[in-house]
Amino acid sequence: MDAVGTPLSPGLAWHDPRGITEPILKELGDFEFRARAGALLNEIVTISKTLWLNENYPKSKKAKHFLSAPEWVAYCLGAEPVNELSLVSRTGFFDVEARKPWAEAIALVGGGNDFLARLVVAGEPIGIVNSQAPENLRGAVITIAGHDHFTAAYYSGAINEGSLFDSMGTAEALLRTFKAPLKREAIAELAAANVGLSCSVIADHYTLLGALPTGLTLERACSLLGVNSLEEKVALGSAALSIDPSASAMRVVNDYHGLSITNLDDAVSPAALFRATVEHLVEDSAEMISLMEKFTGKAQNVVIAGGWIKNPIIAFAKERQFGSYRVSNAQEAGATGAAEFAGIAAGKFKLRLN
């Protein structure tokens, strides 16, 4: 935005691939970026998207202030301009471990000392809905609830130290929350494995977020097998329980772009393919959790949310992986957690820390 709050470019979704990374690598360095921003240097982080916008929308070079999408909505409703800690942590403009703006990164996109606004924590009141909003919203307290996976973990009772939150949606999100800061070498090592560090939605805490394309890969496997409905997926999962993984050399390899199947043999079947997919995905999850535990210690309890945990083979595989776990009863944990933070801002609820 310019000095009076006028947008100078369109917004871009977090997964939009339009970004420029070369100046970041040249001026800041790969290790330094990972160690300070707590993220991989790629087209996903906001700083790379801002460089792309500067090149394609020249007016954006004159920007004085930055707001993420939720912060912009709140500003339009009547809030003061703010940057919520768990969201600004994922921009590349913020030194996460130090909990302060990263001046060198901000300067790279042409920003100054006031490029980031006042820093707030989730659930902090930041204004009252103005008279230009729909009538039924006017006078309501405004807050920013923070990152959706974090609010889901909060609502599910898994944002405290010692808990691992495993969200089994389209992406599998693995979260650990803690208070003691990590060394920069640890932050860089985690980021290299796509485990990002952010300030948490709980004041004075950090949250590690590891992401895997688990649900996306399961959906692709189901599509390949012609399995579409929830009932069909449950039946496929039940059939996969009877498969002996050692009876076949079949292997599945995946990333966000697709999956590959190798070593198809005489033991192949829809259930065998689904079992092989699940086995591979759980191995990936266990590897990422092992890296997180290297710096946070072993989790004392595990909470799982998301639709895929209701599939029989997923439930079986996760029990084998963790030993025991609790399933969150929330239908939409992220949205419900956000609503609870709104209630905290309005004085209706108190912050839960367990």
MOMO-V155109 format. One record per residue. N is the residue number from 1. RES is the residue in three letters. PSI is psi in degrees with one decimal (999 if undefined). OMEGA is omega in degrees with one decimal (999 if undefined). D_CENTER is the distance of its C-alpha to the mean C-alpha in whole Angstrom. Layout:
[[N:RES:PSI:OMEGA:D_CENTER] [N:RES:PSI:OMEGA:D_CENTER]]
//
This chain:
[[1:MET:156.4:173.6:25] [2:ASP:-172.2:-173.2:29] [3:ALA:-23.0:-178.9:30] [4:VAL:11.3:174.1:31] [5:GLY:16.6:178.4:28] [6:THR:129.1:178.8:28] [7:PRO:141.0:-179.1:26] [8:LEU:-4.0:179.0:27] [9:SER:163.7:175.1:25] [10:PRO:163.3:173.6:22] [11:GLY:158.6:176.4:19] [12:LEU:138.0:177.3:16] [13:ALA:154.7:-175.1:13] [14:TRP:-31.5:-176.3:10] [15:HIS:0.8:179.5:11] [16:ASP:128.5:-175.9:15] [17:PRO:-1.0:-178.5:16] [18:ARG:107.9:-179.9:19] [19:GLY:158.2:178.9:19] [20:ILE:121.4:-175.1:21] [21:THR:-19.2:-172.7:21] [22:GLU:-45.6:179.7:24] [23:PRO:-32.7:179.2:25] [24:ILE:-46.5:179.3:22] [25:LEU:-42.2:-176.7:23] [26:LYS:-45.1:-172.3:27] [27:GLU:-34.1:-175.2:27] [28:LEU:-33.7:-179.7:24] [29:GLY:146.5:-176.6:24] [30:ASP:-51.1:-179.2:21] [31:PHE:-46.7:-178.0:21] [32:GLU:-38.7:179.3:21] [33:PHE:-49.2:-179.6:18] [34:ARG:-40.0:-176.1:16] [35:ALA:-31.7:-178.8:18] [36:ARG:-45.6:-178.0:18] [37:ALA:-18.1:-179.0:14] [38:GLY:32.7:-175.4:13] [39:ALA:159.4:172.0:11] [40:LEU:146.7:173.0:13] [41:LEU:102.1:-179.7:16] [42:ASN:-170.8:-177.1:15] [43:GLU:-5.9:-177.0:15] [44:ILE:-39.7:-174.8:12] [45:VAL:149.2:-172.3:12] [46:THR:-36.8:-177.1:14] [47:ILE:-38.2:179.5:17] [48:SER:-36.1:176.8:18] [49:LYS:-36.9:179.2:17] [50:THR:-38.6:175.4:20] [51:LEU:-38.8:177.3:22] [52:TRP:-42.6:178.5:22] [53:LEU:-40.9:178.2:23] [54:ASN:-35.8:-178.5:26] [55:GLU:-34.4:-174.3:27] [56:ASN:-18.5:175.5:27] [57:TYR:82.9:-171.4:28] [58:PRO:-28.3:179.5:30] [59:LYS:-29.1:-176.3:30] [60:SER:-18.2:176.9:27] [61:LYS:-19.9:-179.3:28] [62:LYS:8.9:-176.5:30] [63:ALA:137.8:177.6:27] [64:LYS:-27.0:-174.8:27] [65:HIS:152.8:177.3:24] [66:PHE:133.0:171.2:20] [67:LEU:141.2:170.9:18] [68:SER:172.0:-174.4:15] [69:ALA:-49.6:179.2:15] [70:PRO:-37.2:179.8:15] [71:GLU:-34.0:177.0:17] [72:TRP:-42.6:177.8:19] [73:VAL:-45.8:179.3:20] [74:ALA:-41.0:178.6:21] [75:TYR:-42.7:179.1:23] [76:CYS:-28.8:179.9:25] [77:LEU:-11.6:177.6:25] [78:GLY:1.2:179.8:27] [79:ALA:160.6:170.2:25] [80:GLU:155.2:175.8:25] [81:PRO:124.5:-179.9:23] [82:VAL:163.4:169.6:20] [83:ASN:117.3:179.7:17] [84:GLU:139.5:-167.8:15] [85:LEU:-41.9:-177.4:14] [86:SER:-25.9:178.5:10] [87:LEU:-45.8:-178.3:10] [88:VAL:-22.4:177.0:13] [89:SER:-21.0:-174.5:11] [90:ARG:15.4:-174.9:9] [91:THR:-24.7:-170.3:12] [92:GLY:-6.1:178.2:15] [93:PHE:1.9:-166.4:17] [94:PHE:133.1:172.8:16] [95:ASP:100.3:-168.2:18] [96:VAL:-47.2:-177.4:15] [97:GLU:-39.1:179.8:18] [98:ALA:-12.5:-179.7:20] [99:ARG:46.6:179.1:19] [100:LYS:159.0:177.2:20] [101:PRO:145.0:178.1:20] [102:TRP:99.8:-170.9:21] [103:ALA:-41.5:-177.8:24] [104:GLU:-38.8:178.5:25] [105:ALA:-41.3:178.7:22] [106:ILE:-40.7:179.9:22] [107:ALA:-28.4:-178.5:26] [108:LEU:-28.3:178.4:25] [109:VAL:5.7:177.1:24] [110:GLY:9.3:-178.4:27] [111:GLY:158.8:179.3:26] [112:GLY:-160.0:-175.4:28] [113:ASN:-25.7:-178.5:27] [114:ASP:20.2:179.2:26] [115:PHE:-42.2:172.3:24] [116:LEU:146.5:-177.0:21] [117:ALA:-168.3:177.1:22] [118:ARG:135.7:-178.7:23] [119:LEU:132.0:-179.5:20] [120:VAL:160.1:175.7:19] [121:VAL:156.0:-179.9:17] [122:ALA:138.2:178.8:15] [123:GLY:1.1:178.5:18] [124:GLU:127.8:179.3:21] [125:PRO:134.3:-178.3:23] [126:ILE:10.9:178.3:24] [127:GLY:-178.2:179.9:26] [128:ILE:138.4:-180.0:28] [129:VAL:131.6:-174.0:28] [130:ASN:178.5:-174.7:31] [131:SER:-9.0:178.8:34] [132:GLN:-11.6:180.0:32] [133:ALA:166.0:174.0:30] [134:PRO:144.3:-170.0:31] [135:GLU:-38.6:-175.6:33] [136:ASN:-7.8:177.5:31] [137:LEU:-18.0:-172.3:29] [138:ARG:134.2:178.8:31] [139:GLY:-7.8:179.7:31] [140:ALA:149.5:175.7:28] [141:VAL:138.5:179.5:26] [142:ILE:138.2:172.9:23] [143:THR:166.2:170.8:20] [144:ILE:126.2:-175.2:16] [145:ALA:-17.0:177.9:14] [146:GLY:-170.6:-175.7:11] [147:HIS:138.5:-172.7:7] [148:ASP:-41.0:178.0:7] [149:HIS:-32.3:180.0:6] [150:PHE:-41.9:178.3:8] [151:THR:-32.9:176.1:11] [152:ALA:-43.9:178.3:11] [153:ALA:-40.2:178.8:11] [154:TYR:-50.4:-178.3:14] [155:TYR:-32.7:-177.1:15] [156:SER:2.2:178.6:16] [157:GLY:31.0:-174.8:17] [158:ALA:26.9:179.9:15] [159:ILE:2.9:-178.3:14] [160:ASN:164.0:179.2:17] [161:GLU:140.3:179.0:18] [162:GLY:-9.7:-179.4:19] [163:SER:142.4:169.7:17] [164:LEU:126.6:176.0:14] [165:PHE:125.3:-178.8:12] [166:ASP:104.9:-178.7:11] [167:SER:114.2:-173.4:10] [168:MET:67.4:176.3:12] [169:GLY:-146.3:176.7:11] [170:THR:-43.1:167.9:12] [171:ALA:150.0:172.0:9] [172:GLU:118.3:-179.7:9] [173:ALA:127.1:-179.5:6] [174:LEU:120.6:-173.3:9] [175:LEU:136.1:168.4:9] [176:ARG:133.4:-178.6:12] [177:THR:140.3:-175.9:13] [178:PHE:169.3:-174.9:16] [179:LYS:-39.7:-176.1:19] [180:ALA:130.8:-179.8:21] [181:PRO:152.8:177.3:19] [182:LEU:155.9:173.6:19] [183:LYS:153.0:-176.6:21] [184:ARG:-33.6:177.7:20] [185:GLU:-38.6:178.0:21] [186:ALA:-42.7:179.3:19] [187:ILE:-43.2:-179.7:16] [188:ALA:-40.4:179.1:17] [189:GLU:-42.7:178.4:18] [190:LEU:-45.7:-178.8:14] [191:ALA:-36.1:179.4:13] [192:ALA:-25.2:178.2:16] [193:ALA:16.0:179.3:14] [194:ASN:32.8:171.0:11] [195:VAL:107.1:-174.4:10] [196:GLY:147.8:175.2:8] [197:LEU:132.5:177.5:10] [198:SER:155.2:162.8:10] [199:CYS:143.7:-174.2:12] [200:SER:176.1:173.1:12] [201:VAL:-7.0:174.1:13] [202:ILE:128.8:-175.9:16] [203:ALA:140.3:174.9:18] [204:ASP:21.5:176.9:19] [205:HIS:159.5:173.5:16] [206:TYR:154.6:174.3:13] [207:THR:129.7:170.9:10] [208:LEU:135.2:178.5:9] [209:LEU:112.7:173.1:6] [210:GLY:137.6:-175.6:7] [211:ALA:136.7:177.8:7] [212:LEU:147.3:-178.8:10] [213:PRO:46.0:-172.7:12] [214:THR:-57.6:-178.5:14] [215:GLY:-38.5:178.0:14] [216:LEU:-42.3:179.7:15] [217:THR:-40.2:177.3:17] [218:LEU:-40.3:178.0:19] [219:GLU:-39.7:178.8:19] [220:ARG:-40.2:177.4:21] [221:ALA:-42.1:178.4:23] [222:CYS:-42.0:178.5:24] [223:SER:-41.0:177.9:25] [224:LEU:-34.0:-177.6:27] [225:LEU:0.8:-179.7:29] [226:GLY:24.6:-179.1:30] [227:VAL:117.9:-172.2:28] [228:ASN:-45.2:-174.2:26] [229:SER:161.0:177.6:27] [230:LEU:-41.2:-179.8:25] [231:GLU:-40.6:178.7:29] [232:GLU:-37.1:179.5:29] [233:LYS:-39.2:177.0:26] [234:VAL:-42.4:178.4:27] [235:ALA:-40.5:177.9:30] [236:LEU:-41.8:177.7:29] [237:GLY:-39.4:177.4:27] [238:SER:-42.7:178.6:30] [239:ALA:-35.6:-179.5:32] [240:ALA:-24.5:178.6:30] [241:LEU:-29.2:-176.8:30] [242:SER:-2.3:-178.0:34] [243:ILE:135.1:173.4:33] [244:ASP:109.4:-176.4:34] [245:PRO:-28.0:-178.1:31] [246:SER:-8.3:-178.1:34] [247:ALA:-8.1:-177.8:36] [248:SER:148.2:175.9:35] [249:ALA:5.1:-177.1:34] [250:MET:137.5:179.7:31] [251:ARG:147.8:177.7:28] [252:VAL:133.0:175.3:25] [253:VAL:137.8:-173.7:22] [254:ASN:161.3:165.9:19] [255:ASP:-168.4:-177.5:16] [256:TYR:-18.8:-175.4:14] [257:HIS:-21.0:-178.4:18] [258:GLY:-171.0:177.1:20] [259:LEU:153.0:178.5:22] [260:SER:142.7:179.7:25] [261:ILE:129.6:-179.9:28] [262:THR:163.5:175.4:30] [263:ASN:41.9:173.7:34] [264:LEU:130.5:-178.4:34] [265:ASP:-167.7:-174.7:37] [266:ASP:-13.9:180.0:40] [267:ALA:3.5:-175.9:37] [268:VAL:141.4:175.4:35] [269:SER:165.3:176.5:34] [270:PRO:-44.5:-179.5:31] [271:ALA:-37.9:179.7:31] [272:ALA:-39.9:178.0:31] [273:LEU:-42.8:-179.9:28] [274:PHE:-40.2:178.5:26] [275:ARG:-43.2:179.1:27] [276:ALA:-37.3:178.1:26] [277:THR:-46.4:-179.9:23] [278:VAL:-43.6:179.8:22] [279:GLU:-43.9:-179.8:23] [280:HIS:-43.3:-177.4:22] [281:LEU:-37.6:178.0:18] [282:VAL:-36.0:174.8:19] [283:GLU:-44.0:177.8:20] [284:ASP:-43.7:-180.0:17] [285:SER:-44.9:-179.3:15] [286:ALA:-37.8:179.0:18] [287:GLU:-41.9:179.9:18] [288:MET:-40.9:179.1:14] [289:ILE:-38.7:178.4:15] [290:SER:-41.0:177.5:18] [291:LEU:-43.0:179.2:17] [292:MET:-41.2:-178.4:15] [293:GLU:-20.7:175.4:18] [294:LYS:-30.2:-176.1:20] [295:PHE:-17.5:-177.3:19] [296:THR:-10.3:-173.2:18] [297:GLY:165.9:-177.6:21] [298:LYS:139.8:179.5:21] [299:ALA:142.1:178.0:19] [300:GLN:-23.7:177.6:22] [301:ASN:157.2:-176.8:20] [302:VAL:131.7:175.0:18] [303:VAL:129.7:-179.0:16] [304:ILE:137.4:176.3:15] [305:ALA:166.9:177.0:14] [306:GLY:156.2:-173.0:14] [307:GLY:-31.6:-174.0:17] [308:TRP:-22.7:-179.4:17] [309:ILE:-14.2:178.0:18] [310:LYS:-7.8:177.3:22] [311:ASN:133.8:-173.5:23] [312:PRO:-43.4:-177.0:26] [313:ILE:-32.0:176.9:25] [314:ILE:-45.1:178.6:21] [315:ALA:-42.6:178.3:22] [316:PHE:-46.4:-177.3:25] [317:ALA:-38.2:-179.9:23] [318:LYS:-34.7:175.8:20] [319:GLU:-39.6:176.8:24] [320:ARG:-36.6:-179.4:25] [321:GLN:-45.3:-171.7:22] [322:PHE:-18.7:-173.9:22] [323:GLY:-58.3:175.0:25] [324:SER:157.1:179.0:24] [325:TYR:162.8:174.6:21] [326:ARG:137.1:177.9:21] [327:VAL:126.8:176.6:19] [328:SER:137.8:-179.5:18] [329:ASN:4.9:-177.1:20] [330:ALA:137.2:174.7:18] [331:GLN:-44.4:178.1:18] [332:GLU:80.4:-170.8:15] [333:ALA:-38.1:-179.1:14] [334:GLY:-47.5:-179.4:11] [335:ALA:-39.6:-179.5:14] [336:THR:-39.2:175.9:16] [337:GLY:-40.1:177.2:15] [338:ALA:-41.0:178.4:15] [339:ALA:-36.3:178.2:18] [340:GLU:-38.4:175.7:19] [341:PHE:-34.2:174.4:18] [342:ALA:-40.6:177.3:20] [343:GLY:-35.0:176.2:23] [344:ILE:-44.3:179.0:22] [345:ALA:-35.3:-178.2:23] [346:ALA:-1.6:179.7:26] [347:GLY:13.0:-179.2:27] [348:LYS:-28.9:-178.8:27] [349:PHE:159.5:170.3:25] [350:LYS:150.9:-179.2:25] [351:LEU:129.3:176.2:21] [352:ARG:131.5:-179.1:21] [353:LEU:17.0:174.4:20] [354:ASN:999:999:21]]
//
